[in-house]
Amino acid sequence: MMMNKTDCKLISQEGGLPPASGAEKARPLPDTGESDSDLLDAYSRAVAGVAGSVGPAVVSVVVGKSLQGRRGEQMGTGSGVIVSPEGYIMTNNHVVQGAGRIEIRMADGTALPARLAGADPATDLAVLRIDTEGLPYAQFGDSTGLLVGQIAIAIGNPLGFDSTVSTGVLSALGRAFRSRDGRLIENIIQHTAPLNPGNSGGPLVDSRGRVIGINTAIIPMAQGIGFAIPSSTATWALPQLVADGRVRRGYLGIAGQSRPLEQSLVRALGLSVNRAVEVASVSRAGPAGQAGLRPGDLIIAINDHSVTCVDDLHRFLSTWPIARPATLALIRGRQRITLPIIPTEAVACSMAG
């Protein structure tokens, strides 16, 4: 998956120690009495324990996609992880998107038909269902408490090699990149556990065997750079995908782009931002059209949340309840005005928000 530029400045939340200076010089770590071999043995036991406990819950996802205008189907494979004993499996949306047939191959070799329970292209997550209960399943951990440098273990089926385990460390937190539908996926985990085609949809696990992410992408030609959707996103999306088959998001009915504001305008209106979203087009039947937005309006805030790029609108609409009134702050001409607006549920479309 290629990385794309965004019109927001992406800032990674990477931790680091300040350099020592003066009297505050670095101190040596205390001697624990453990040798290198003891530490390596402990590391090996941790990885082996995770592989033994989580491995049975990791599956291979085999999909058949129809070939346009031709007979037969194109086969594809990915990975998934069973997240409940009732047969729910989480994977990537791009693994199953457009699939006419889905088959799950368990760690013990059992093959079972599966159906798509729900999908969310905006987070590249999907949930499958197999009609079997009492399955081994993995438990989610809390990705909000992760630390750069801690052990990361990836389990999946790269290139058809089932139940492959690879290890590394978390190399950065708070990364961001575009999903295939153009939305920004935030708080992405970057790690060094080797990934290959077929790992997509498999779990990223911590040393206690808890799923901290769903592996989703690599950068072609790069080494040691893999990405996973954090468990905080997965656990937020999972119940919605199971219950409704989709993640409900607000929709305004505009297309727009980020643009800088004139400094004279920023000073005259006492603004705290120097960029805004310029409305390029408005759907007359949508919430923005009903609220009176016009092409050329510059959106600077929604419910007191600053708007400097389209992604700011997406962030707000991802969590704001459908049909609850909100307030847009915008600049029209050289005047600052506010408009009430009621977001409706987003339907697949190409509008910005």
C-alpha positions in Angstrom: 0.0 0.0 0.0 1.5 3.3 -1.0 1.6 6.2 1.4 -0.2 9.3 0.3 0.2 12.9 1.3 -2.5 14.5 3.3 -3.5 18.1 3.6 -3.1 18.0 7.4 0.3 17.9 9.0 0.7 14.4 10.5 2.6 14.4 13.7 3.7 11.0 15.1 3.5 10.6 18.8 6.9 9.1 19.4 8.3 9.0 22.8 11.9 9.9 23.6 14.2 10.8 26.5 15.7 14.3 26.7 19.5 14.4 26.2 21.5 14.5 29.4 23.4 17.7 30.2 25.3 19.1 33.1 24.6 17.2 36.3 21.8 15.2 34.7 24.0 12.6 33.0 22.7 9.3 31.9 23.0 6.6 34.6 23.8 3.0 33.9 20.9 0.5 34.2 21.0 -1.5 37.4 22.5 -5.0 37.2 19.7 -7.4 37.6 22.0 -10.4 37.7 20.4 -11.9 34.5 22.7 -12.9 31.7 22.1 -12.4 28.1 21.1 -16.0 27.7 18.6 -15.7 30.5 17.0 -12.7 28.8 16.9 -14.6 25.4 15.4 -17.6 27.1 12.6 -15.4 28.6 12.0 -13.8 25.3 11.8 -17.1 23.5 9.4 -18.5 26.2 7.2 -15.4 25.8 7.0 -15.7 22.0 6.4 -19.4 22.1 3.7 -19.0 24.7 1.9 -16.4 22.6 2.2 -18.6 19.4 0.7 -21.5 21.3 -2.2 -19.6 22.9 -3.1 -17.2 20.0 -2.1 -19.4 17.0 -5.3 -21.6 17.1 -7.4 -18.4 16.7 -5.6 -17.2 13.6 -7.1 -18.3 10.3 -6.4 -18.2 6.6 -9.0 -16.2 4.6 -9.4 -17.5 1.0 -11.6 -15.5 -1.3 -12.8 -16.0 -4.8 -13.6 -12.9 -6.9 -15.4 -13.0 -10.2 -13.5 -12.0 -13.3 -15.3 -9.4 -15.3 -16.4 -10.7 -18.6 -14.7 -14.1 -18.1 -15.5 -17.4 -16.6 -14.0 -18.5 -13.4 -12.7 -16.5 -10.5 -9.6 -14.9 -9.2 -8.3 -16.4 -5.9 -6.8 -14.3 -3.1 -5.7 -15.0 0.4 -5.3 -13.1 3.6 -5.4 -13.7 7.3 -7.9 -13.2 10.1 -8.4 -13.7 13.8 -11.3 -15.2 15.6 -12.5 -12.7 18.1 -15.5 -14.5 19.7 -16.4 -18.2 20.3 -19.6 -17.7 18.2 -17.6 -17.6 15.0 -16.9 -13.9 14.4 -13.6 -13.3 12.6 -11.9 -9.9 12.1 -9.8 -9.2 9.0 -9.1 -6.4 6.6 -11.8 -5.0 4.3 -9.4 -5.1 1.3 -8.9 -8.8 1.8 -12.6 -9.6 1.2 -13.8 -6.6 -0.8 -15.6 -7.8 -3.9 -15.4 -11.4 -2.9 -18.1 -13.7 -4.3 -17.0 -16.6 -2.1 -15.2 -16.7 1.2 -13.6 -19.7 2.9 -12.0 -19.9 6.3 -9.2 -22.4 6.9 -8.6 -23.1 10.5 -5.2 -23.7 12.1 -6.0 -27.4 12.2 -6.7 -27.5 8.5 -10.5 -27.5 8.7 -12.1 -25.5 5.9 -15.4 -23.7 6.5 -17.6 -21.4 4.4 -17.9 -17.9 5.7 -20.1 -14.9 5.0 -19.4 -11.2 5.4 -21.1 -9.8 8.5 -19.9 -6.2 8.1 -17.3 -4.1 6.5 -15.9 -0.6 7.0 -13.6 0.6 4.1 -12.8 3.8 6.0 -10.8 1.8 8.6 -10.0 -1.2 6.4 -11.8 -3.6 8.8 -14.3 -6.3 8.1 -16.0 -9.0 10.2 -16.7 -12.5 8.9 -19.0 -15.2 10.4 -18.8 -18.9 10.3 -21.6 -21.2 11.6 -19.5 -22.9 14.3 -19.4 -22.2 18.0 -17.0 -23.0 20.8 -14.1 -21.8 18.8 -10.7 -20.7 20.2 -10.5 -17.0 20.1 -8.1 -14.1 20.9 -8.8 -11.3 23.3 -8.1 -7.6 22.6 -5.7 -5.6 24.5 -5.6 -1.8 25.1 -3.6 -0.1 22.3 -3.9 3.3 24.1 -1.2 2.2 26.6 1.4 0.9 24.2 5.0 2.0 24.3 7.5 2.4 21.6 10.1 -0.4 21.8 7.8 -3.1 23.3 7.7 -6.5 21.7 5.3 -7.0 18.8 4.4 -10.5 17.5 2.6 -10.9 14.1 0.8 -14.2 13.3 -0.7 -14.8 9.9 -0.4 -16.7 6.6 2.0 -14.8 4.4 2.3 -16.2 0.8 0.3 -19.2 1.8 2.6 -20.3 4.7 0.1 -21.0 7.4 0.6 -20.0 11.1 3.7 -18.0 10.4 5.0 -16.1 13.5 7.3 -13.1 13.2 8.5 -10.8 15.9 9.7 -7.2 16.2 9.1 -4.1 18.2 6.7 -1.2 18.1 8.7 1.5 16.2 6.2 4.3 16.3 2.7 5.2 17.4 0.2 7.7 16.1 1.1 7.2 12.4 -1.6 8.0 9.8 -2.3 7.0 6.2 -5.1 6.9 3.7 -7.5 4.0 3.5 -8.5 2.9 0.0 -11.6 5.1 0.1 -9.5 8.2 0.8 -10.3 8.6 4.5 -7.5 9.2 6.9 -6.9 6.3 9.3 -5.2 7.7 12.4 -3.3 6.3 15.4 -1.8 3.6 13.2 0.8 1.4 14.8 4.2 1.1 13.0 6.2 -2.0 13.9 9.1 -4.1 12.7 7.6 -7.6 12.8 8.1 -8.8 9.2 4.9 -8.8 7.1 4.4 -10.2 3.6 1.4 -10.5 1.2 -1.1 -12.7 3.0 -0.4 -11.2 6.5 -3.2 -8.6 5.9 -6.0 -9.1 8.5 -3.9 -11.1 10.9 -3.3 -10.0 14.5 -0.5 -8.1 16.0 -0.1 -9.3 19.5 1.8 -8.2 22.7 3.9 -10.4 24.9 0.8 -11.4 26.9 -1.1 -12.7 23.9 -3.5 -9.8 23.6 -4.4 -8.5 20.2 -3.1 -4.9 20.0 -3.7 -4.4 16.3 -4.9 -5.8 13.0 -2.0 -5.9 10.4 -3.0 -3.9 7.4 -0.2 -2.7 5.2 3.4 -2.6 4.2 5.4 -0.2 2.1 6.7 -1.9 -1.0 10.5 -2.2 -1.3 10.9 -1.2 2.4 12.1 -3.5 5.2 11.0 -3.5 8.8 8.1 -1.1 8.2 4.7 -2.7 8.8 1.4 -1.1 9.9 -1.5 -2.3 12.1 -4.9 -0.8 12.8 -4.9 -0.3 16.6 -7.1 -2.5 18.8 -8.9 0.7 20.1 -10.2 1.2 16.6 -11.0 -2.5 16.1 -13.0 -2.8 19.3 -14.9 0.5 18.5 -15.9 -0.8 15.0 -16.5 -4.5 15.9 -19.9 -4.2 17.7 -21.2 -1.9 14.9 -20.1 -4.2 12.2 -21.8 -7.2 13.9 -25.0 -5.4 14.7 -25.5 -3.2 11.6 -23.0 -4.5 9.0 -21.4 -1.1 8.8 -20.0 1.8 10.9 -22.4 4.7 11.0 -20.8 8.1 10.3 -22.2 11.6 9.9 -22.4 13.2 6.5 -22.7 16.9 5.6 -22.9 16.7 1.8 -20.0 18.9 0.7 -16.8 18.6 -1.3 -14.0 20.8 -0.3 -10.3 21.3 0.1 -7.9 22.9 2.6 -6.6 26.4 1.7 -4.6 29.0 3.6 -6.3 32.1 5.0 -5.1 35.6 4.3 -3.2 36.9 7.3 -5.1 40.2 7.2 -8.3 38.2 7.5 -6.9 36.1 10.4 -6.0 39.3 12.2 -9.2 41.1 11.4 -11.4 38.3 12.7 -9.1 37.2 15.6 -8.9 33.7 14.3 -6.7 31.0 16.0 -6.2 29.1 12.8 -4.6 30.1 9.5 -6.2 27.4 7.3 -9.8 26.5 6.5 -11.8 24.1 4.3 -13.1 25.8 1.2 -16.4 24.5 0.1 -16.2 23.5 -3.6 -19.6 22.0 -4.0 -22.8 21.4 -2.0 -25.4 18.7 -2.3 -28.7 20.6 -2.3 -30.5 17.7 -0.7 -27.9 17.1 1.9 -27.5 18.6 5.4 -25.1 21.3 4.1 -27.5 22.4 1.4 -30.4 22.5 3.9 -28.3 24.5 6.2 -27.5 27.1 3.6 -23.9 26.5 2.9 -22.6 27.9 -0.4 -19.6 27.1 -2.6 -16.8 29.4 -1.6 -17.6 29.4 2.1 -14.6 28.7 4.3 -15.3 26.4 7.2 -13.1 27.1 10.2 -14.8 25.1 13.0 -17.6 22.7 13.8 -18.9 22.7 17.4 -15.8 24.7 18.5 -13.5 22.0 17.0 -11.0 23.8 14.6 -11.3 22.7 11.0 -8.1 23.2 8.9 -8.5 20.3 6.5 -11.2 17.8 5.4 -9.8 15.2 7.8 -10.8 17.4 10.7 -14.4 17.1 9.5 -14.1 13.4 9.2 -12.8 13.1 12.7 -15.7 15.0 14.1 -18.3 13.2 12.1 -16.9 9.8 13.0 -17.9 10.3 16.7 -20.7 12.8 16.5 -24.2 11.2 16.9 -26.2 10.9 13.7 -29.1 13.5 13.6 -27.8 15.5 16.5 -27.6 19.3 15.7 -24.1 20.8 15.4 -22.9 24.3 14.6 -20.6 25.3 11.7 -18.4 28.4 12.0 -17.4 29.8 8.6 -16.2 32.8 6.8 -18.4 34.2 4.0 -16.7 37.0 2.1 -14.9 38.7 5.0 -17.5 38.0 7.7 -17.6 35.3 10.3 -21.0 33.6 10.6 -22.4 30.4 12.2 -24.9 28.0 10.7 -26.8 25.2 12.5 -26.5 21.8 10.7 -27.9 18.3 11.3 -25.5 15.5 10.0 -27.3 12.6 8.5 -25.9 9.1 8.0 -23.2 8.8 5.4 -23.8 6.7 2.4 -21.0 5.5 0.1 -20.2 8.5 -2.1 -17.4 10.7 -3.2 -18.3 13.8 -1.2 -15.7 15.1 1.2 -17.9 15.1 4.3 
